[in-house]
Amino acid sequence: MNSTRSLWIFSLLALLLGIGIGIAYGWYVDPVDYFDLTPDTLRPDFKADYVLMTAEAYRVEQDPGLAARRLAIFGTKSPSAIAADGLVYARANGFSNADVTLMQELVTALQAWSGILQ
């Protein structure tokens, strides 16, 4: 009886020690480093926030070309499509009406701007 109890205590302590060493190694010795990542790896909520920030800047600057360059970092899609994706996410996830309106104005401006270029 006593040796079974000692075995369980030893096993539990060994397990806890292993977990502690693993956590220490992962956090301090060799933590994960994320670098040289492209913006298109962002989560959809962060992409929508970036589109919103671009829309806020567009409201002040009224320069669709600059807004398009800001959104072009997300890859091969057109800036108006990127802004439209952000708008769809914003509507589906409870962004405020003011934010949705700003993003809609940006989408409209980028669609008109890209039509001028073609």
C-alpha positions in Angstrom: 0.0 0.0 0.0 2.7 2.4 1.0 4.8 1.6 -2.1 1.8 2.2 -4.4 1.2 5.6 -2.8 4.9 6.5 -3.2 4.8 5.5 -6.8 1.8 7.8 -7.5 3.4 10.7 -5.6 6.6 10.2 -7.5 4.8 10.0 -10.8 2.8 13.2 -10.1 5.9 15.1 -9.1 7.7 13.9 -12.2 4.8 15.0 -14.3 4.7 18.4 -12.7 8.4 18.8 -13.1 8.3 17.9 -16.7 5.5 20.4 -17.4 7.4 23.1 -15.5 10.6 22.4 -17.5 8.6 22.4 -20.8 6.9 25.7 -20.0 10.2 27.3 -18.9 11.9 26.1 -22.1 9.1 27.4 -24.3 8.9 30.8 -22.6 12.5 31.6 -21.8 15.0 29.4 -23.6 13.4 29.1 -27.1 10.2 31.1 -27.4 8.4 31.3 -30.8 9.6 34.3 -32.8 7.3 35.7 -35.5 9.1 37.9 -38.0 8.9 38.8 -41.6 5.2 38.0 -41.8 3.1 39.7 -44.3 0.0 41.7 -43.3 -2.3 39.2 -45.1 -1.6 36.8 -42.3 -3.6 38.9 -39.9 -6.8 37.6 -38.4 -10.0 38.9 -40.2 -10.8 41.2 -37.2 -7.4 42.9 -37.4 -7.8 43.3 -41.2 -11.2 44.9 -40.6 -9.7 47.3 -38.0 -7.0 48.2 -40.5 -9.6 48.9 -43.2 -11.4 51.1 -40.6 -8.3 53.0 -39.8 -7.7 53.5 -43.5 -11.3 54.8 -43.8 -10.7 57.2 -41.0 -7.6 58.5 -42.7 -9.5 58.7 -46.0 -12.2 60.9 -44.4 -9.5 63.4 -43.4 -7.3 63.2 -46.5 -9.9 62.5 -49.3 -7.2 60.8 -51.3 -8.4 57.5 -52.7 -5.0 56.7 -54.3 -3.3 56.9 -50.9 -6.0 54.8 -49.3 -5.6 52.2 -52.1 -1.8 52.1 -51.5 -2.5 51.5 -47.8 -4.8 48.6 -48.5 -2.5 47.1 -51.2 -0.3 45.6 -48.5 -2.9 42.8 -48.2 -2.0 41.1 -51.4 -3.3 40.5 -54.8 -6.9 41.6 -54.4 -8.0 45.0 -55.5 -8.1 47.7 -52.7 -11.8 48.0 -53.2 -12.3 44.3 -52.7 -10.1 44.4 -49.6 -12.2 47.3 -48.2 -15.4 45.5 -49.1 -14.2 42.4 -47.2 -13.6 44.5 -44.2 -17.0 46.1 -44.6 -18.7 42.7 -44.7 -16.8 41.6 -41.5 -17.7 44.9 -39.8 -21.4 44.5 -40.5 -21.4 40.9 -39.4 -19.6 41.5 -36.2 -21.3 44.5 -34.6 -19.1 47.5 -35.6 -20.8 50.8 -34.8 -23.0 52.4 -37.4 -20.5 55.3 -37.7 -17.7 52.9 -38.4 -19.7 51.0 -41.0 -20.6 54.2 -42.7 -17.0 55.3 -42.9 -16.0 52.0 -44.4 -18.9 52.1 -46.9 -17.7 55.6 -48.0 -14.2 54.2 -48.5 -15.5 51.2 -50.5 -17.5 53.6 -52.7 -14.6 55.9 -53.2 -12.2 53.1 -54.1 -14.7 51.6 -56.5 -15.1 54.9 -58.3 -11.3 55.5 -58.2 -10.5 52.1 -59.7 -13.1 52.7 -62.4 -11.2 55.9 -63.3 -8.0 53.9 -63.7 -9.4 51.4 -66.1 
